[in-house]
Amino acid sequence: MKTILITGYLLLASMLPIAAHADVVRLAEDAPEVYLVQEGDTLWGIASMFLEDPWLWTEVWDINTQIDNPHLIFPGDEIYLVWVEGQPRLRVRRGLASQTVKLTPQMRIDPLDRAIPVISLEDIGPWLSGHRIVMPEDLSGAPYVVAGSNRHLLSSSGDRLYARGDLPEGETGFGIYRAGNLFVDPETRETLGQEAIDIGSARLREDHEEDINQFEVTRVTEEVRVGDRMLANEIRRISATFQPRPPADDNVQGVMLAVDSGVTQIGKLDVVAVNRGSREGMEEGYVMAIYQRGEIVRDEIMNENVQIPDVRAGLLMIFRVFDKMSYGIVLKSDRPLKVFDKVKSP
């Protein structure tokens, strides 16, 4: 038996079977017999070591009934490959880090803070709790920064700012945003939303005059500018637990409209905006195949233009969904990708 050590970090999301997708599970070439989970691992990275199609992890995960909370994996655990009735199965042998702490005969605590996420939170953190996609009129009509304390711009927590505009009644916590990309569907020309770029957070102070409200800055990602907008904090549960899976509806498909940093070239671990949202059935955790659009070439013999078929070029996972748009992270790139490449069921 061989043991392979790599770096990374992982949490098994819901272990529901994907019965609707009767995919054939194929082991990756050189799949290890035993793998020791390390700090920094991700579920996607470990699943890629064992399987050609990492999102089919749930198809081969053989739950150990004798283990408390078998859906979580921790550094120090061993994942090992077995064969059951001719089919590959993966099991876990618990390490010391994942042992529960027994407080009383009736209560146990799992060390959930050490559980390993599906993908690295460093890669998607700002888009989970910060950046938002809103309708343009919602952003342009929001209160805006008119000045900072002592008439200078802000650069750190504890500073004060003044914003003008009507605030939602009863709200005291606000995000500071700057207008980003305006997203328009390339086919229908429908306005899908505008990116609100996270600049920081602020808390409303009680002292204000007429429509000029005073805020205390509690967090900044970059210097606040005059004209930045104030949006009330979202009431939503932020979770980094995903269940990677193919879309329930194979007809859910779209294109990548933009990539972080404003360039057109896209690579592995880049965050992209996709022109499909909850109204089209998009859900967090959906794994989508990326296809390069086939070129139009000239058929000299038939004397006509023909289009080359689309070519599969990578994978992405949707991790945040809005009404008409979604954010996804590129998990695999087999060739250079670009804005307007297609995404569809793998």
C-alpha positions as CSV (number, residue, x, y, z in Angstrom):
1,M,0.0,0.0,0.0
2,K,1.2,3.5,-0.8
3,T,0.4,6.7,1.1
4,I,0.5,10.0,-0.8
5,L,0.8,13.3,1.0
6,I,-0.1,16.6,-0.6
7,T,-1.0,20.0,0.7
8,G,-4.4,21.6,0.7
9,Y,-7.8,21.6,2.8
10,L,-11.5,19.8,2.6
11,L,-15.1,19.5,4.0
12,L,-17.5,16.9,2.6
13,A,-20.8,18.7,1.8
14,S,-24.1,16.8,1.9
15,M,-23.7,13.2,1.0
16,L,-26.9,12.8,-0.9
17,P,-26.7,10.4,-3.8
18,I,-27.0,11.8,-7.3
19,A,-29.5,9.2,-8.5
20,A,-30.8,11.4,-11.3
21,H,-27.4,11.3,-12.9
22,A,-26.4,7.7,-13.4
23,D,-22.8,8.6,-14.3
24,V,-20.1,6.0,-14.7
25,V,-17.5,6.5,-12.0
26,R,-14.0,6.2,-13.3
27,L,-10.9,6.2,-11.1
28,A,-8.2,8.7,-11.9
29,E,-5.0,7.3,-13.4
30,D,-2.5,6.6,-10.5
31,A,-5.3,7.0,-7.9
32,P,-3.7,6.4,-4.4
33,E,-4.8,3.4,-2.3
34,V,-4.5,5.6,0.9
35,Y,-4.4,9.3,1.3
36,L,-3.6,11.2,4.5
37,V,-5.6,14.4,4.7
38,Q,-3.5,17.5,5.3
39,E,-4.1,21.1,6.4
40,G,-4.8,23.1,3.3
41,D,-6.5,20.3,1.4
42,T,-9.8,20.9,-0.5
43,L,-12.5,18.3,-1.3
44,W,-12.1,19.1,-5.0
45,G,-8.4,18.5,-4.9
46,I,-8.6,15.2,-3.0
47,A,-11.6,14.0,-5.2
48,S,-9.5,14.8,-8.3
49,M,-6.8,12.5,-7.0
50,F,-9.2,9.6,-6.9
51,L,-11.7,10.3,-9.7
52,E,-11.7,11.4,-13.2
53,D,-14.9,13.3,-12.5
54,P,-14.4,14.8,-9.0
55,W,-18.1,15.9,-8.6
56,L,-19.1,12.2,-8.5
57,W,-17.4,11.9,-5.1
58,T,-20.8,11.1,-3.5
59,E,-21.2,8.1,-5.8
60,V,-18.2,6.3,-4.2
61,W,-18.3,7.6,-0.6
62,D,-18.9,4.6,1.6
63,I,-20.2,6.1,4.9
64,N,-18.7,4.5,8.0
65,T,-21.7,4.1,10.3
66,Q,-19.5,3.6,13.4
67,I,-18.0,7.1,13.0
68,D,-19.7,10.2,14.5
69,N,-20.6,12.7,11.7
70,P,-19.0,10.9,8.8
71,H,-19.7,13.7,6.4
72,L,-16.8,15.8,7.7
73,I,-13.2,15.2,7.0
74,F,-10.3,16.6,9.1
75,P,-6.5,16.8,8.8
76,G,-5.0,13.5,9.9
77,D,-7.8,11.4,8.6
78,E,-6.9,8.6,6.2
79,I,-9.1,8.1,3.0
80,Y,-8.6,4.6,1.6
81,L,-9.8,2.9,-1.5
82,V,-11.7,-0.5,-1.3
83,W,-13.7,-2.6,-3.8
84,V,-17.2,-3.7,-3.0
85,E,-18.9,-6.1,-5.5
86,G,-16.5,-5.0,-8.1
87,Q,-17.1,-1.2,-7.6
88,P,-14.7,1.3,-6.1
89,R,-15.6,2.8,-2.7
90,L,-13.8,5.3,-0.5
91,R,-13.8,5.1,3.3
92,V,-12.3,7.2,6.0
93,R,-10.2,6.1,9.0
94,R,-10.4,8.8,11.7
95,G,-7.3,10.6,12.9
96,L,-6.8,12.3,16.3
97,A,-7.8,15.7,15.0
98,S,-11.3,14.6,14.2
99,Q,-12.0,12.8,17.5
100,T,-15.0,14.3,19.3
101,V,-14.6,15.9,22.7
102,K,-16.8,14.2,25.3
103,L,-18.1,16.8,27.8
104,T,-20.8,14.7,29.5
105,P,-22.5,11.3,28.9
106,Q,-25.1,13.3,26.9
107,M,-23.1,15.8,25.0
108,R,-20.3,15.7,22.4
109,I,-18.7,18.5,20.4
110,D,-17.2,18.0,16.9
111,P,-14.2,20.2,16.0
112,L,-16.0,21.7,13.1
113,D,-13.6,24.7,12.8
114,R,-11.0,22.2,11.6
115,A,-13.2,20.5,9.0
116,I,-11.9,20.8,5.4
117,P,-13.9,22.9,2.9
118,V,-14.9,21.9,-0.6
119,I,-12.8,24.7,-2.2
120,S,-10.4,27.2,-0.7
121,L,-12.3,30.0,1.0
122,E,-9.4,32.4,0.2
123,D,-10.4,32.1,-3.5
124,I,-14.1,33.0,-3.1
125,G,-14.3,34.9,0.2
126,P,-14.9,38.4,-1.2
127,W,-17.7,37.1,-3.4
128,L,-19.4,35.1,-0.6
129,S,-19.9,38.0,1.8
130,G,-18.9,41.1,-0.1
131,H,-19.5,41.7,-3.8
132,R,-23.1,41.7,-4.9
133,I,-25.1,41.9,-8.2
134,V,-28.0,44.3,-8.0
135,M,-30.2,46.1,-10.5
136,P,-28.5,49.4,-11.7
137,E,-31.3,51.6,-10.4
138,D,-31.0,50.0,-6.9
139,L,-27.3,51.1,-6.8
140,S,-27.7,54.5,-8.4
141,G,-30.6,55.3,-6.1
142,A,-28.8,54.3,-2.9
143,P,-27.3,56.8,-0.4
144,Y,-23.9,58.0,-1.4
145,V,-20.7,59.2,0.3
146,V,-20.4,63.0,0.3
147,A,-17.4,63.5,2.6
148,G,-15.1,61.9,5.1
149,S,-14.0,63.1,8.5
150,N,-11.9,66.3,8.3
151,R,-12.7,66.4,4.6
152,H,-10.3,63.6,3.7
153,L,-10.9,60.2,2.3
154,L,-11.1,57.2,4.5
155,S,-8.4,54.5,4.8
156,S,-9.0,52.6,8.1
157,S,-11.6,51.4,10.5
158,G,-12.8,53.9,13.1
159,D,-13.0,56.8,10.6
160,R,-16.3,58.6,10.0
161,L,-18.0,59.3,6.8
162,Y,-21.1,61.3,5.7
163,A,-23.6,60.0,3.3
164,R,-26.6,61.6,1.7
165,G,-29.9,59.9,0.8
166,D,-32.8,58.1,2.3
167,L,-31.9,55.1,4.4
168,P,-34.1,52.0,4.9
169,E,-36.0,52.4,8.2
170,G,-34.5,50.6,11.1
171,E,-31.3,49.6,9.3
172,T,-28.0,50.4,11.1
173,G,-25.5,48.1,9.3
174,F,-24.4,49.0,5.8
175,G,-22.0,47.9,3.2
176,I,-20.0,50.5,1.1
177,Y,-20.0,49.7,-2.6
178,R,-18.7,51.0,-5.9
179,A,-20.3,50.5,-9.2
180,G,-18.6,47.7,-11.3
181,N,-19.5,45.9,-14.5
182,L,-23.0,46.4,-16.0
183,F,-24.1,43.0,-17.2
184,V,-26.2,42.7,-20.4
185,D,-27.2,39.3,-21.9
186,P,-25.3,38.9,-25.2
187,E,-28.3,37.3,-26.9
188,T,-31.4,38.9,-25.5
189,R,-29.8,42.3,-24.6
190,E,-31.6,42.2,-21.3
191,T,-29.9,44.1,-18.4
192,L,-29.1,41.3,-15.9
193,G,-27.6,43.5,-13.2
194,Q,-24.7,45.6,-12.0
195,E,-21.8,44.5,-9.9
196,A,-21.5,46.2,-6.6
197,I,-17.9,46.0,-5.6
198,D,-17.3,45.6,-1.9
199,I,-15.3,48.6,-0.4
200,G,-16.1,48.1,3.3
201,S,-18.7,48.3,6.0
202,A,-20.1,51.0,8.2
203,R,-22.4,51.5,11.2
204,L,-25.0,54.3,11.3
205,R,-24.5,56.7,14.1
206,E,-27.4,58.3,15.9
207,D,-26.3,61.9,15.3
208,H,-27.3,63.3,11.9
209,E,-28.8,66.4,10.3
210,E,-31.7,66.2,7.8
211,D,-30.7,63.9,4.9
212,I,-27.0,63.8,5.8
213,N,-26.2,60.7,7.8
214,Q,-23.1,60.0,9.8
215,F,-21.4,56.6,9.8
216,E,-18.5,54.9,11.6
217,V,-16.4,52.8,9.3
218,T,-15.9,49.3,10.7
219,R,-14.1,47.6,7.8
220,V,-12.4,48.7,4.5
221,T,-10.9,46.8,1.6
222,E,-9.6,49.9,-0.1
223,E,-9.9,53.7,0.3
224,V,-13.5,55.0,0.3
225,R,-14.3,57.6,-2.4
226,V,-16.9,60.4,-2.6
227,G,-19.8,58.9,-4.6
228,D,-19.5,55.3,-3.2
229,R,-22.9,53.9,-2.4
230,M,-24.3,52.6,0.9
231,L,-26.5,49.4,0.8
232,A,-28.1,47.8,3.8
233,N,-26.5,44.5,4.9
234,E,-28.0,41.5,3.3
235,I,-30.1,39.1,5.5
236,R,-28.7,35.8,4.2
237,R,-27.0,32.7,5.5
238,I,-23.4,32.6,4.3
239,S,-22.2,29.1,3.9
240,A,-19.0,27.6,2.5
241,T,-20.5,24.1,2.4
242,F,-21.3,23.1,-1.2
243,Q,-22.5,19.9,-2.7
244,P,-20.7,19.7,-6.1
245,R,-23.1,18.1,-8.6
246,P,-24.3,18.4,-12.2
247,P,-27.3,20.6,-12.8
248,A,-30.6,18.9,-12.2
249,D,-31.8,20.2,-15.6
250,D,-29.4,19.6,-18.5
251,N,-30.8,22.6,-20.2
252,V,-29.3,25.0,-17.7
253,Q,-26.5,26.7,-19.8
254,G,-25.1,30.1,-20.4
255,V,-21.9,32.0,-21.0
256,M,-19.2,33.6,-18.9
257,L,-19.7,37.4,-19.0
258,A,-16.8,38.7,-17.0
259,V,-13.8,37.7,-15.0
260,D,-12.4,39.3,-11.9
261,S,-9.7,42.0,-12.7
262,G,-11.5,43.0,-15.8
263,V,-9.4,41.1,-18.3
264,T,-10.7,38.8,-21.0
265,Q,-8.5,35.7,-20.5
266,I,-9.6,33.2,-17.8
267,G,-7.7,30.6,-16.0
268,K,-7.9,28.1,-13.1
269,L,-9.3,29.5,-9.8
270,D,-10.5,32.7,-11.5
271,V,-14.0,33.9,-10.4
272,V,-16.4,34.5,-13.3
273,A,-19.8,36.0,-13.7
274,V,-22.3,33.7,-15.5
275,N,-25.5,35.0,-17.2
276,R,-27.8,32.6,-15.5
277,G,-29.4,32.8,-12.0
278,S,-32.1,31.3,-9.8
279,R,-34.9,32.2,-12.3
280,E,-33.2,29.8,-14.8
281,G,-32.8,27.1,-12.1
282,M,-29.1,27.7,-11.2
283,E,-28.1,26.6,-7.8
284,E,-25.0,26.8,-5.6
285,G,-22.8,23.8,-6.1
286,Y,-23.6,23.1,-9.7
287,V,-20.6,22.0,-11.7
288,M,-20.6,23.2,-15.2
289,A,-18.4,22.2,-18.2
290,I,-16.8,25.1,-20.0
291,Y,-16.9,25.0,-23.8
292,Q,-14.9,27.1,-26.2
293,R,-17.0,28.4,-29.1
294,G,-16.2,26.7,-32.3
295,E,-14.7,29.0,-35.0
296,I,-16.3,29.8,-38.3
297,V,-14.1,28.7,-41.1
298,R,-14.3,28.7,-44.8
299,D,-15.0,25.4,-46.6
300,E,-13.1,26.0,-49.9
301,I,-14.5,22.9,-51.6
302,M,-18.2,23.6,-50.9
303,N,-17.5,27.4,-51.1
304,E,-19.3,28.2,-47.9
305,N,-18.7,29.1,-44.2
306,V,-19.1,26.3,-41.6
307,Q,-18.9,26.4,-37.8
308,I,-16.5,24.1,-36.0
309,P,-18.2,22.3,-33.1
310,D,-17.6,23.7,-29.6
311,V,-14.7,22.2,-27.7
312,R,-14.8,21.3,-24.0
313,A,-12.1,23.2,-22.2
314,G,-12.6,23.2,-18.5
315,L,-14.9,23.1,-15.4
316,L,-16.4,25.6,-13.0
317,M,-18.5,25.4,-9.9
318,I,-21.3,27.9,-9.1
319,F,-20.9,29.2,-5.5
320,R,-23.3,32.2,-5.3
321,V,-26.6,32.7,-7.1
322,F,-28.5,35.9,-7.7
323,D,-31.9,36.3,-9.6
324,K,-30.4,36.6,-13.1
325,M,-26.7,36.0,-12.5
326,S,-24.3,33.8,-10.7
327,Y,-20.6,33.7,-9.6
328,G,-18.6,30.6,-10.3
329,I,-15.0,29.6,-9.8
330,V,-13.0,27.8,-12.5
331,L,-11.8,24.5,-11.1
332,K,-10.1,23.1,-14.2
333,S,-8.7,24.7,-17.4
334,D,-7.5,22.4,-20.2
335,R,-6.8,25.3,-22.6
336,P,-6.9,29.1,-22.5
337,L,-10.5,30.3,-21.7
338,K,-12.1,33.7,-22.4
339,V,-15.2,35.8,-21.8
340,F,-18.3,34.5,-23.7
341,D,-17.1,30.9,-23.6
342,K,-20.2,28.7,-23.0
343,V,-21.1,26.8,-19.8
344,K,-23.4,23.8,-19.7
345,S,-24.0,20.5,-17.9
346,P,-20.9,18.3,-17.8
